[in-house]
Amino acid sequence: MTDIILDNIYLILLLPFWIFLIIMCGRFFSVYVNKKIIYFLTLFSSFLGIILCGTALWKLGSERVIESSAPFIKINDFILSFGLYVDRTALIFAFILFLTSFAVQMFSISFMKNEKKTYRFYALLNLFNFSMAGLFFSPNLFQTYVFWELVGIVSYLLIGFEYFKKEKSLASKKVLIINRIGDTALLTGIILSSYFVYEYSGNLSLTTLSFSDMPAISTLVYAYTSTPLFGVICSLFIIGAGVKSAQFPFYTWLIDAMEAKLPVSALLHSATMVASGVFILIRLTGFFTLEEILLKGIAILGLLTAVICSLSACAQTHPKKVLAYSTSAQLGLMFFAIGILNIQAAIAFFAAHAFIKTTLFLTLPREDEKWNYINFVLFLISGLSLSGILFAGLASKEMLF
């Protein structure tokens, strides 16, 4: 059974995309689509993602990798492949993605029941899962960048779902513009790395910057460049990751994203868009270990963000803004863990933060409601856990230090 799942692991990517197409094409061609069918298909997609990722994570060994690819673009000797790269890191990130997405989608059924054009909202949720899963399972940096951009575009559409409201439209535009900085930095780093490998290496297959060859690629780039130039390339990667994960000084976009609806805020802050920066740093650790100053820079950036955002959160009165600042602070601690090469702690911290932050957002009262007892208790317990006093928050912080 598990072998069948591993052989069909590509369904993790295809199913959310198929359901996105079903929902959008159904509305485009004026085909009647029942809301219950949309709910079922969306929840089924996330539930199947949980089953596939969980089973594959249990079956796949710590050293085993499933990789499959096919040529996508060929320019002379340069062949760019499109496919899947499945290892335990990608499965952990994807498992948490689908688990939190399932909770958010369940919450959205009641939250969005009186909204117009809910079909578009659920279509975007499926497209978001597809783009995030595609980012996690990309076999090379070029494909990662494609899904990196797609994540940004879908996030823009989700934040600006109520585009007819001026404040929400402006917030989504600001998020998109600030993220362009990080996207440009990442793309520049990718192109420079690929250029030096292509120009000086005899093995042209490495120019696609595949993750399976990343140790060799990072060594080659380090050997073919001067120390300052290598530092610039790695700094571009760090900037790209820092912007996406709302690190100092780019964390303001995450505060503006609070204009989005509550389910969208829960999705963006838990295990999805902001996790992209942490994930790409883990994938590119081979680059940073070649120069100790780069690791120190990542650690300092993370600590600086954690301190600044924690102090800023103390000055806020709106609960969503407090949670937004805390997200940047917690991601800062993940950057710190990567900077001290404690990758296990970073992943554990990421998992704990995802579940805690999802609970915090989903238990917040709506604008026209007051706290009820159950939600208040869950919010309090989750807040204490996020602070490192209880449960997963305590365990992850103990691993960090």
C-alpha positions in Angstrom: 0.0 0.0 0.0 2.7 2.4 0.9 4.6 1.6 -2.3 1.5 2.6 -4.2 1.4 5.9 -2.4 5.1 6.6 -3.0 4.7 5.8 -6.7 1.8 8.2 -7.0 3.1 11.0 -4.8 2.7 13.4 -7.6 -1.1 13.5 -6.7 -0.1 15.9 -3.9 0.5 18.5 -6.6 -2.1 17.5 -9.2 -5.2 17.2 -7.1 -5.4 20.8 -5.8 -4.7 22.1 -9.3 -7.4 19.9 -10.8 -9.9 21.1 -8.3 -8.9 24.7 -8.9 -9.6 24.1 -12.6 -12.9 22.3 -11.9 -14.2 25.2 -9.8 -13.1 28.0 -12.1 -14.0 26.3 -15.4 -17.4 25.4 -13.9 -18.2 29.0 -13.2 -16.6 30.3 -16.4 -18.8 28.0 -18.6 -21.8 28.9 -16.4 -22.1 25.3 -15.2 -24.1 25.0 -11.9 -21.7 24.0 -9.1 -23.2 23.3 -5.7 -21.4 24.9 -2.8 -21.4 21.5 -1.0 -19.6 20.0 -3.9 -16.9 22.7 -3.8 -16.5 22.2 0.0 -16.2 18.5 -0.4 -13.7 18.7 -3.2 -11.5 21.3 -1.4 -11.5 19.3 1.9 -10.9 16.1 0.1 -7.9 17.6 -1.6 -6.3 18.6 1.7 -7.3 15.4 3.4 -5.7 13.3 0.7 -2.6 15.5 0.9 -2.4 14.7 4.7 -2.7 11.0 4.0 -0.1 11.0 1.2 2.4 13.1 3.0 2.0 11.2 6.3 2.3 7.8 4.8 5.3 8.8 2.6 6.9 10.4 5.7 6.5 7.1 7.6 7.7 5.0 4.7 10.6 7.1 3.5 13.9 6.7 5.2 15.9 9.6 6.5 18.4 9.3 3.7 16.1 8.1 0.9 15.0 10.6 -1.8 12.4 10.1 -4.5 13.3 12.2 -7.6 11.7 12.2 -11.0 12.0 14.8 -13.7 11.4 15.4 -17.4 13.0 18.0 -19.8 10.9 21.2 -19.9 13.1 23.8 -21.6 16.1 23.1 -23.8 18.5 25.8 -25.0 21.5 24.3 -26.8 23.2 22.3 -24.0 21.1 23.8 -21.3 18.2 21.6 -20.3 15.8 22.7 -17.6 13.8 19.9 -16.1 10.4 19.9 -14.3 9.6 17.3 -11.8 9.5 16.3 -8.1 12.1 16.0 -5.4 10.7 14.2 -2.4 12.7 14.0 0.9 11.8 14.1 4.5 12.2 17.9 4.8 9.8 18.5 1.9 7.3 16.0 3.3 7.3 17.5 6.8 6.7 21.0 5.3 3.9 19.7 3.0 2.3 17.6 5.7 2.0 20.7 8.0 0.8 22.7 5.0 -2.1 20.4 4.2 -3.0 19.8 7.9 -3.3 23.6 8.6 -5.0 24.1 5.3 -7.6 21.5 6.2 -8.4 23.3 9.5 -8.6 26.7 7.8 -10.9 25.3 5.0 -13.2 23.7 7.6 -13.3 27.1 9.5 -14.0 28.9 6.2 -17.2 27.0 5.5 -19.0 28.8 8.4 -17.0 32.0 8.1 -17.7 32.5 4.4 -21.2 31.2 4.2 -22.8 34.7 3.7 -20.1 35.9 1.3 -20.5 36.4 -2.4 -18.4 34.5 -4.9 -17.2 32.0 -2.4 -16.3 29.7 -5.4 -13.4 32.1 -6.2 -12.2 32.0 -2.6 -12.1 28.2 -2.5 -10.5 28.0 -6.0 -7.7 30.3 -4.7 -7.3 28.1 -1.6 -6.7 25.1 -3.9 -4.3 27.0 -6.1 -2.4 28.2 -3.0 -1.9 24.6 -1.8 -0.8 23.6 -5.3 1.8 26.5 -5.5 3.1 25.8 -1.9 3.4 22.0 -2.5 5.1 22.7 -5.8 7.6 24.9 -4.1 8.3 22.3 -1.4 8.8 19.4 -4.0 10.7 21.3 -6.6 13.9 19.5 -7.7 15.9 22.6 -8.7 16.1 26.3 -7.9 14.6 27.4 -11.2 11.4 25.4 -10.6 11.4 26.6 -7.0 11.4 30.2 -8.3 8.4 29.6 -10.6 6.3 28.4 -7.6 7.8 31.1 -5.4 6.3 33.7 -7.7 3.0 31.8 -8.0 2.8 31.7 -4.2 3.2 35.5 -4.1 0.5 36.1 -6.8 -2.0 33.8 -5.1 -1.3 35.5 -1.8 -2.0 38.8 -3.4 -5.3 37.6 -4.7 -6.3 36.1 -1.3 -5.4 39.2 0.6 -7.2 41.4 -1.9 -10.2 39.1 -2.2 -12.5 42.0 -1.4 -10.8 44.2 -4.0 -13.7 46.6 -4.0 -12.7 47.8 -0.5 -9.9 50.4 -0.8 -7.9 49.5 2.3 -7.8 45.8 1.4 -6.8 46.6 -2.2 -4.0 48.9 -1.1 -2.8 46.4 1.4 -2.6 43.6 -1.1 -0.7 45.8 -3.6 1.8 46.8 -0.9 2.4 43.1 0.0 3.0 42.4 -3.7 5.4 45.3 -4.2 7.5 44.6 -1.1 7.8 40.9 -2.0 9.1 42.0 -5.5 12.3 43.0 -3.7 12.9 39.5 -2.3 11.8 37.9 -5.6 14.3 40.0 -7.6 17.1 39.2 -5.1 16.4 35.5 -5.2 16.2 35.4 -9.0 19.5 37.4 -9.3 21.2 34.9 -7.0 19.9 32.0 -9.0 21.1 33.4 -12.3 24.5 34.3 -11.0 25.0 30.9 -9.5 23.9 29.2 -12.7 26.1 31.4 -14.8 29.3 30.6 -12.9 28.6 26.9 -12.9 27.8 27.0 -16.7 30.8 29.1 -17.5 33.5 27.3 -15.6 32.2 23.8 -14.9 32.6 20.9 -17.3 29.3 19.3 -16.1 26.5 21.3 -17.7 23.8 19.3 -15.9 24.7 21.2 -12.7 23.6 24.5 -14.2 20.0 23.8 -13.4 21.0 24.0 -9.7 19.3 20.8 -8.7 19.0 20.1 -4.9 20.4 16.6 -5.3 23.7 18.2 -6.5 23.6 21.2 -4.2 26.7 20.3 -2.1 28.8 20.1 -5.3 27.2 23.2 -6.8 27.8 25.3 -3.7 31.5 24.2 -3.7 31.9 25.0 -7.4 30.4 28.4 -7.0 32.6 29.1 -4.0 35.7 27.9 -6.0 34.9 29.9 -9.2 34.1 33.2 -7.4 36.0 35.5 -5.1 35.0 35.6 -1.5 33.2 39.0 -1.8 31.3 37.9 -4.9 30.3 34.6 -3.2 29.1 36.6 -0.2 27.0 38.8 -2.5 25.3 35.8 -4.1 24.6 34.2 -0.7 23.3 37.6 0.6 20.9 37.7 -2.3 19.5 34.3 -1.3 19.2 35.6 2.3 17.4 38.8 1.3 15.0 36.7 -0.8 14.3 34.4 2.1 14.1 37.3 4.6 11.5 39.3 2.6 9.3 36.2 2.2 9.5 35.4 5.9 8.9 39.0 6.9 12.3 39.6 8.6 13.8 43.0 9.5 13.5 45.5 7.8 10.8 44.0 5.5 8.4 42.7 8.1 5.9 45.6 7.6 4.2 43.7 4.7 2.9 41.1 7.1 1.2 43.7 9.2 -0.5 45.1 6.1 -1.6 41.6 5.2 -3.9 41.6 8.3 -6.5 43.4 6.2 -7.2 40.0 4.7 -10.1 37.8 6.0 -9.4 35.8 9.1 -9.0 32.4 7.3 -6.5 34.0 4.9 -4.5 35.5 7.8 -4.5 32.1 9.5 -3.3 30.4 6.3 -0.5 32.9 5.6 0.8 33.0 9.1 0.8 29.3 9.9 2.7 27.1 7.6 2.5 28.6 4.1 3.7 31.7 2.5 6.0 32.9 5.4 7.5 29.4 5.6 8.9 29.7 2.1 11.9 31.7 3.4 12.8 29.2 6.1 12.4 26.4 3.6 14.8 27.9 1.0 17.4 28.7 3.6 17.4 25.0 4.7 17.7 23.9 1.1 20.7 26.3 0.6 22.5 25.5 3.8 25.4 24.1 1.8 26.1 27.6 0.5 26.1 29.2 3.9 28.3 26.7 5.6 31.2 27.6 3.4 31.6 31.0 5.0 31.0 31.3 8.7 30.2 35.0 8.5 27.1 34.1 6.4 25.7 31.8 9.2 26.4 34.5 11.7 24.6 37.0 9.6 21.5 34.8 9.4 21.5 34.2 13.1 21.9 38.0 13.9 19.1 38.8 11.4 16.8 36.4 13.1 17.6 37.6 16.6 17.2 41.2 15.6 13.9 40.5 14.0 12.7 38.6 17.1 13.6 41.4 19.4 12.2 44.3 17.3 9.0 42.5 16.5 8.4 41.3 20.0 8.8 44.8 21.4 6.5 46.1 18.6 3.9 43.5 19.5 3.8 44.8 23.0 2.7 48.3 21.8 -0.3 47.0 19.7 -3.9 46.8 20.8 -5.4 45.0 17.9 -5.1 41.3 18.3 -4.4 40.5 14.7 -1.5 43.0 14.6 -0.1 41.5 17.8 -0.2 38.0 16.1 1.4 39.4 13.0 4.3 40.8 14.9 4.7 37.6 16.8 4.8 35.6 13.5 7.8 37.7 12.4 9.4 37.2 15.8 8.9 33.4 15.8 10.3 33.2 12.2 13.3 35.2 13.4 14.0 32.4 15.9 13.8 29.9 13.1 16.4 32.0 11.2 18.5 32.0 14.3 18.3 28.2 14.5 19.4 27.9 10.9 22.2 30.3 11.6 23.6 28.1 14.4 23.0 25.0 12.1 20.4 23.5 14.4 18.1 22.5 11.5 16.1 20.0 13.5 15.2 22.8 16.0 14.2 25.1 13.1 11.8 22.4 11.6 10.4 21.6 15.1 9.9 25.3 15.8 8.2 25.6 12.4 5.8 22.7 13.1 4.9 24.0 16.6 4.4 27.6 15.4 2.1 26.4 12.5 -0.3 24.6 14.8 -0.2 27.2 17.5 -0.7 30.2 15.2 -3.5 28.5 13.3 -5.4 27.9 16.6 -4.7 31.5 17.7 -6.2 33.0 14.5 -9.2 30.6 14.3 -10.2 31.3 17.9 -10.2 35.0 17.4 -13.8 36.5 17.6 -15.1 38.1 14.5 -15.5 41.9 14.3 -19.2 41.7 15.3 -18.8 39.0 18.0 -17.5 38.7 21.5 -15.3 36.1 23.1 -16.9 32.8 24.1 -15.5 30.7 26.9 -14.1 27.8 24.7 -12.4 30.1 22.2 -10.9 32.2 25.0 -9.5 29.1 26.8 -8.0 27.7 23.6 -6.6 31.2 22.7 -5.0 31.5 26.2 -3.5 28.0 26.1 -2.1 28.6 22.6 -0.7 32.0 23.6 1.1 30.4 26.6 2.4 27.7 24.3 3.7 30.2 21.8 5.5 32.0 24.6 7.3 28.8 25.4 5.5 28.0 28.7 3.4 25.0 27.6 3.4 22.0 25.2 4.9 22.3 21.7 6.1 25.8 22.2 8.1 24.8 25.3 9.5 21.7 23.6 10.6 23.5 20.4 12.3 26.3 22.3 14.1 23.8 24.5 15.5 22.2 21.3 16.6 25.6 20.1 18.6 26.5 23.1 
